[in-house]
Amino acid sequence: MKKFAAAAIAVGAAGALVLTGCSSNSRSTAASSAGSSAAAKGFAADATIGVALPQKTSENWVLAESLFNDGLKSAGFKPLVQFANGGVTEQQNQISSMVEQKAKVIVVGAIDGSQLGSQLKDAKSSGATIIAYDRLLKNTDAVDLYIAFDNYKVGQLQGQALLDGLKARKGNGPYNIELIAGSPDDANSAPFFNGAMSVLEPKIKDGTLVVPSGQTTIEQVSTQGWKAENAQKRMDTILAGTYTDKKLDGILSPNDTLGRAAMTSVKQAGKDVPVVTGQDSEVESVKSIMAGEQYSTIYKDTRELVKQVIATIKDLQAGKDAQVNDTKSYNNGVKVVPAYLLTPVIVTKANAAQVYANDPTLAPLTK
Ligand code: BGC
């Protein structure tokens, strides 16, 4: 597990950025891309805060909506929380409208992190602070902070869970597996996949794992829009084409929705349920894990993530520096975005009760 020293970062309206190391008193100006005027610190305690969420492609996003509304309201702010179910253009318009409504902070969970450049630039010029939420905003310097779970770590945990599950459930290898990745427009899909492949690739090379479809690149295995039907269709095709005389032992799935879709496909093909990974701790998947079907998921407690974002907004409101714990991992193509990364947790049937003990929705499912 990566361990970070927490640091504080002053986020300036004009793009000025001051990093403060926690172990020394020295201050250094790390970057100043848009002029050198001093940061206008603080804003009204009842300011409007915009939260632009993507489509409802998994339960975590739905949960985030009410947590942001309730949490921002009780902190005294005026929340403006919107989904962009219609796609990228809708999200672009929503951000522009948040700027018009003078939002002081705009939190963005992007559908496509590369397509919001001009709206974010306008937002920065208006003096707003931009926080990338869960998904990185790419190819723009108009992003101040990234607050998310450690995505690469999520992938590593998934890769390791697949290996552990195969060993526990499928006897000795070699094992036949197939790979699934997330949507190509989501900035998280690559770190998830690359993290997993950092664990699986050596095992493919040494012959422990075999991918009979031959599809091993992220381009070949991605799932447009994170849609269950797309993952299911692809798996149907692979099973019909490659598995007539083979068993399928395992599936790397980047999240629960796609993992369940893949399991449906395998069951419909009349095959034994393979070892399937996931992410998000969705209710149906936790039930499946407890029933001994899906092997693993990841717990990324949305309550903790939203809490961290709101604490950051409160700090900014009060003119304080925002907390960050990683200043090197997330290069968005233009700059390294200072990040606050939370730690994801792997969940199997063995530790579910313990991991979900304080989650009122999931704890009862483990009893
Ligand atoms: C999130 C995952 C989620 C996926 C689909 C990703 O960006 O990090 O938790 O499963 O989007 O909604």
Residues whose N, C-alpha, C, O or C-beta is under 5 A from the ligand:
A	BS01	BGC	T57 S58 D134 R135 D186 N188 W226 N255 Q279 D280
